[in-house]
Amino acid sequence: MAKNFSLMSIQLSIASIAPWVLRIAAALIMLQTLYFKFSGSEESVYIFSQLGMEPWGRIGTGILELIASFLILYPKTTFFGSVLAMGLMTGALFAHLTKLGISVKNDGGQLFIYALLVLLSSVVLAVIYRNDGITLIRKVF
């Protein structure tokens, strides 16, 4: 009996910790790129110039990533933050695959990998927190 209880508590611990790991990872990745977007770093300006979106696309994307990060970290809005992050990262990955290439300015694909990690984390979070989104949508409509 004691073995079952300890096994169940380990499963419960993983179930409660895993979403936080995904939330923190997605938010940290998005938040750490904000310095480069908002400071107008050479790489960010290059990327958004290639996309024909400099400077407003760079700044606007940064603002949306900031909002998505906060929404993901706040438990009641994790679903909405993850949906916003999914949209942003889908756009980033599309830009990499169609215009920028996987490796941008010899970064070894780091930005592509970051976007992929945030997208995957956001998809899992959206699934985990889908009931929160459904509940809020029902209240509004």
C-alpha positions as CSV (number, residue, x, y, z in Angstrom):
1,M,0.0,0.0,0.0
2,A,2.8,2.4,0.9
3,K,4.5,1.8,-2.5
4,N,1.3,2.7,-4.3
5,F,0.9,5.9,-2.3
6,S,4.5,7.1,-3.0
7,L,4.1,6.2,-6.7
8,M,0.9,8.2,-6.9
9,S,2.6,11.2,-5.1
10,I,5.4,11.1,-7.6
11,Q,3.0,11.1,-10.5
12,L,1.0,14.0,-8.9
13,S,4.3,15.9,-8.4
14,I,5.3,15.4,-12.1
15,A,1.8,16.4,-13.2
16,S,1.9,19.6,-11.2
17,I,5.5,20.5,-11.9
18,A,5.6,19.8,-15.7
19,P,3.2,22.6,-16.7
20,W,5.3,25.1,-14.7
21,V,8.5,23.9,-16.4
22,L,6.8,24.4,-19.8
23,R,5.4,27.8,-18.7
24,I,8.7,29.1,-17.4
25,A,10.6,27.8,-20.4
26,A,8.3,29.4,-23.0
27,A,8.1,32.7,-21.1
28,L,11.9,32.9,-20.5
29,I,12.7,32.2,-24.2
30,M,10.3,34.9,-25.3
31,L,11.4,37.4,-22.6
32,Q,15.1,37.0,-23.3
33,T,14.6,37.9,-27.0
34,L,12.9,41.2,-26.0
35,Y,16.2,42.9,-25.2
36,F,17.4,42.3,-28.8
37,K,14.1,43.4,-30.3
38,F,13.6,46.5,-28.2
39,S,17.3,47.6,-28.3
40,G,17.4,47.3,-32.1
41,S,20.2,44.9,-32.2
42,E,21.8,44.2,-35.5
43,E,20.4,40.7,-35.8
44,S,16.8,41.7,-35.0
45,V,17.0,44.7,-37.4
46,Y,18.4,42.3,-40.1
47,I,15.6,39.7,-39.5
48,F,12.8,42.2,-39.7
49,S,14.3,44.1,-42.6
50,Q,14.4,40.8,-44.6
51,L,10.7,40.4,-43.8
52,G,9.9,44.0,-44.7
53,M,8.6,44.6,-41.2
54,E,11.3,46.9,-39.7
55,P,10.9,48.6,-37.3
56,W,7.2,48.2,-36.5
57,G,7.1,44.4,-36.9
58,R,10.1,44.1,-34.6
59,I,8.6,46.3,-31.9
60,G,5.0,44.9,-32.4
61,T,6.2,41.3,-32.2
62,G,8.2,42.2,-29.1
63,I,5.1,43.7,-27.4
64,L,3.0,40.7,-28.3
65,E,5.7,38.3,-27.0
66,L,5.8,40.3,-23.7
67,I,2.0,40.0,-23.4
68,A,2.1,36.3,-24.2
69,S,4.8,35.7,-21.6
70,F,2.8,37.3,-18.8
71,L,-0.4,35.5,-19.9
72,I,1.4,32.2,-19.8
73,L,2.9,32.8,-16.4
74,Y,-0.4,33.8,-14.8
75,P,-2.3,30.6,-14.2
76,K,-5.8,31.9,-15.1
77,T,-4.6,33.1,-18.5
78,T,-2.1,30.4,-19.4
79,F,-4.4,29.1,-22.2
80,F,-4.7,32.5,-23.9
81,G,-1.0,33.2,-23.6
82,S,-0.2,29.8,-25.1
83,V,-2.5,30.4,-28.0
84,L,-1.0,33.8,-28.6
85,A,2.5,32.3,-28.4
86,M,1.5,29.5,-30.8
87,G,0.5,32.2,-33.3
88,L,3.7,34.2,-32.9
89,M,5.9,31.1,-33.1
90,T,4.1,29.7,-36.1
91,G,4.8,33.0,-37.8
92,A,8.4,32.9,-36.8
93,L,8.9,29.4,-38.0
94,F,7.1,30.2,-41.3
95,A,9.5,33.1,-41.8
96,H,12.5,30.9,-41.1
97,L,11.3,28.2,-43.5
98,T,10.3,30.6,-46.3
99,K,12.6,33.7,-46.2
100,L,15.2,33.6,-43.5
101,G,16.5,30.1,-43.5
102,I,16.9,28.0,-40.4
103,S,20.3,29.6,-39.6
104,V,20.2,33.4,-39.5
105,K,23.5,35.3,-39.6
106,N,25.4,32.1,-38.6
107,D,23.4,31.5,-35.4
108,G,23.4,27.7,-36.1
109,G,19.6,27.7,-36.1
110,Q,19.4,28.9,-32.5
111,L,16.4,31.2,-33.1
112,F,14.7,28.5,-35.1
113,I,15.1,26.0,-32.3
114,Y,13.9,28.6,-29.7
115,A,10.8,29.2,-31.7
116,L,10.2,25.5,-32.1
117,L,10.6,25.0,-28.3
118,V,8.1,27.8,-27.5
119,L,5.6,26.4,-30.1
120,L,5.8,22.9,-28.7
121,S,5.5,24.1,-25.1
122,S,2.6,26.3,-26.0
123,V,0.7,23.5,-27.8
124,V,1.1,21.3,-24.7
125,L,0.0,24.2,-22.4
126,A,-3.0,25.0,-24.6
127,V,-4.1,21.3,-24.3
128,I,-3.5,21.2,-20.6
129,Y,-5.4,24.5,-19.9
130,R,-8.1,24.2,-22.6
131,N,-10.8,24.0,-20.0
132,D,-9.8,27.4,-18.6
133,G,-10.2,28.9,-22.1
134,I,-13.5,27.2,-22.6
135,T,-14.9,28.4,-19.3
136,L,-13.9,32.0,-19.9
137,I,-15.3,32.0,-23.4
138,R,-18.6,30.6,-22.1
139,K,-18.8,33.4,-19.5
140,V,-18.2,36.1,-22.1
141,F,-20.5,34.7,-24.8
